[in-house]
Structures are given as structure tokens and as C-alpha cells.
Amino acid sequence: MRQVVLDTETTGINPLSGHRIIEIGCVELVDRKLTGKHYHEYINPRRLVEEEAIGVHGITNEFLIDKPIFESVAQEFYEFIKGSELVIHNAAFDVGFINHEFSLMGGLIKPVEEYCGVLDTLAMARKKHPGQKNNLNALCSRYGIDTSHRTLHGALLDAEILADVYLLLSGGQSALLLDKDDEGSVSSIQRISSDRQALSVIKANDIELEAHSKYMANLGKNTELVPW
């Protein structure tokens, strides 16, 4: 299973108001392991970045002057994400911006949903932790992920952090990834090596399948309650 953990930075909050993408960061997961492959690009939005947005991600108008425009990187970006399941925190925001950028190209590239699955980790977090803060910073604190190197938002760095958050949030690997101190709290995270051999899948044979079917059939007939 191929997944692409994705984040963007933008000039503002609403593409319908003319705001544009200025940074895209993606990291690849295959069978829930980071492969080391990534996509990262800064983009000249051909408009000013709002001061409030600069305060969040630190990307200035001067920095973006010599960067490529979206149309010149769109095909490479499309090739990286197509056929994958995109893992995004607050997916509606990023997908909305990406689809808006593609629409400005006159339909040369179709909307994301037509060739990618989309998994929203914010929706997952709200379901698992109702009534709590579920932004990326809060989830990192909850799962013990070190973000001391993160002073500002950046698309590639946030995508790498989100990959760790997603693996812990979705379960299945937490026991392999976490060290716990004596009080049971998470103290560190250890990523599984990308070159580790995949676990083999052992399927039941015909005899085992028949035995299972008989067991399930008899299970339905036994309605006697056993007192504890």
C-alpha cells in the first residue's frame, strides 16, 4: 500500500480569495514504512503573501521571487502523488488549494480525488480524542514526538512529523515504535527501517478453512450461557 503524507503552505487561508500555494512537502510510506522518497518544492505564487501567513511559516515574498510557478512543477507533483492514498491533516484545506491550482491550468490535470484516495488525520484524531485539541502540535505532545527542531511551520518538515503522528494515531505499530519510561509515558519514537523485509502473509489452507466454517456453524447453535 502506497501512501503520501502531504502538507502545503499558502499565501492565505482561502483560494477563492485568490490565495495560492507557496510550498508543497510530501513523504512516501509503503506498507506503513517511510521509504526515504519525498517531494518538496517552493513556488512563486505571483501575488503577495499575507503578513499573518508569513508569521506562521516564515516564507517571505523576497524568498519566493526566483522560485518556479505552479504550472512548471505541476506535472512532477502529479506524478508523485497519483495512485496513492494522501494522508493530510485537515485535508479539505490542502486538497482545496491543490484542486484550485490545477483548475487554473485549464483542466490539464484533474481534481485530486479522481486519482488519489484522501485520508484526513484531523478527522481521525477528533474521533479518537473527542473534546481535546487535535492540531499537529497537540498530537505531537500527546504521542511524545519531539518537535524541538520545529520553530516555524514548513511543508516538508510538517509532512515528516505528520507521518509519525499518523502511524501512532492509526495504531498497529505503536508497540514497535515507542519506548516508555517507568511511569508508562512515551519518551521517544523509533522509526522502523525502510529496508526491513516485509512480513510474510500466511493464508489458511483448505482444511483450516473447513474447520473454521464448522466451528462457526456450531458456535451459532450453542446458546447456553456459562456463569462466571
N, C-alpha and C positions, 0 to 999 in steps of 0.2 A: 504494500500500500504506500503510495507516494503522497506526501502532504507538503505543502509550502506554507510556512509561518510567515506572515506578511504584516508590514506596518508602513504607513506613509506619514509624511509631514507636509503641511499645506500653508498657503498664504493667509488663510482664514478658515471659518467654520462652515461656509455654505457655498457649494459650487454653483448654485443657481444665482448667486450674487456676483458671479464672475471669479470666484476664488479658484486657485489651481494647485496642483501637486508640485512640490519642490524637492521631495526626496522619497525614494522607494527603497525599502530594505526587505529582503527575503532570505530565509534559510530553509534548506531542504531536509525533510525527515522521510526515511524509508523504513517501513516496519518499526516505527517509533524510535528510530535511532538517527541522530544527526549524521549526515554524510560528509559534511565539510563543504558542500556546494552551496553557493549563495549568489544572489543578485543584488547589486547596490548601485544606485545612480542618483546624483544630484541633477536637478532640472531647472532651467531658466523658465520662469512662469510667464514672462513678458508682461508683468504687472508688478506693482509694489507689494511687498509682504507687510502685513499689518504689524504695528509695534507690539500689540498684545501677543501675536503669534511668535514674533522674534523672542519675546520674553520666555516662551515655553521651550522652543527648540534651539534658539541661538543662531539660526541661519539668517544671515543678513542679505540685503539687496546687493551690496557690493560683492559678496562672495559668489552670488549666482550669475553675475554678468556674463562670464565666459563659459557657463555650463550649457550643455545641449538642450534644445527644446524637446518637448514630449514626443512630437511626431518622429523625431530622429532616433528615439530609443524604444518606441512602442512595440516594434516587431520583435526585438530581442526580449523585451519584458514578456510579451505574449507567449513566445516560445518557451520561456522558463516556467510559466505557470500553467499552461494548457494541459488538461487531462488530470490535474492534481486536485486534491481537496485543500482549499485555502483555510488556514487557521488564523483568525483575526479577532482581536479584542475590540468589541463594538463594531461588528462587521458592516453594518449599514453605512457608517461614516466612510470607511475606506472604499468599499465597493461603489458607493455613490459617487465618490470623486473619480475613481478609475473609469467607471462607465461614462461619466461626463467627459473625461479626457478622450476616450475612444469616440464618443459621439461627435466631438469637434473635428474628427478626422473624416467625417462624411460617411460613416458606416463601413470603413475599410476593415475594422476589427469589431466583432460583435460584442454585446454585453458579456461580462464575466460569467454569469450564471449559465450561459449556453455551452460552456466547455470546461467549467470547474464546479466542484461542489464547494459549499461555503459552510464552515463551522464557526460559530460565534462563541468565543470563550467567555465573554461577558454574560451571555445568557446561561451558559453552563455554571458559572460562578454564582449567579443570582439564584439558580435552582438549588445548588449545593449549600450555599451560605446565605439563606434568606435574611433580610433585615440587617445585613452587615455591609461595610464598604467593600466593593469588589473592583475598584480600579487596579491597575497593574501594580502600583506601589503597595497597596494594601495586601494584595495577593502574595507579593514577594515577601512581605513581612510575615504573613500567616504561614507560608511554607518554608521560611528560613533561607530564601535565596538572597545571596549577597549582591547588593546594588551599590556598594560604596564607590564604585568607579563610574557611576551614572549621576552626573551633576545636572545635565540637561537631557531632554528627550532627543533621541536620534533614531531614525527608522531602522537601521541595521542592528544597532545595539538593543533597541526595544524588541525587535523580532527574535533575537537570540535569547533575551530574557523571557519573552512570551513562550518560546519553545520549552524552556524548563518549567514554567508555570503550567502549561498545557499538559505535559507529561505527568505532573503531580496531580493536577486537577482531575484528569480523566482516569487516574488510578492505573493499576496493573504493573507499575514499575516502582512505586514509592518504596517498597521494601528493598529493592536493589539499589536505589539511588541515595538513600538517606542514612546518615549516621545520627544517632541520638545520644544525648548526654544522659546522666544518671536520672534526671527528672523527666525524661521522655520527650523533651523538646528537640526540635530539629536543629542541628548545629552546622551541617554542611550538606552540599549536594555534589554528587559524583556522577558525571555523565557516563553512560555505557559507551565503550569504544565503538566507533563506526565500522571497524574491520572485524568485529566479533562475529563468528559464524552464527547464522540464523538457526533458531531452534527447529528441529525436525517435527513434522506433523505426522503422528501415528494414527491411522484410521482403524476403526473396528472392522474385523473380518466378518464373514457371513455367519459363522457360528455365534460370535458375540452379539451380532445384531439380532439373531433369532432368540437368543437367551434374554436379551433386553426386552424384546417385544412380549415374550411370555411373562416376564416379571411385571411389566406394566399392566398387562391384562389381568393378572392375578391381584395386583395391588388395588385395582378398582373394585374387585369383588369383596375384599376384606374390609368391612366397615366396623369391626369390633374395636371399641376404644380400650386402650390399655392404661390402667391407672398408674400414676407415678407415686 
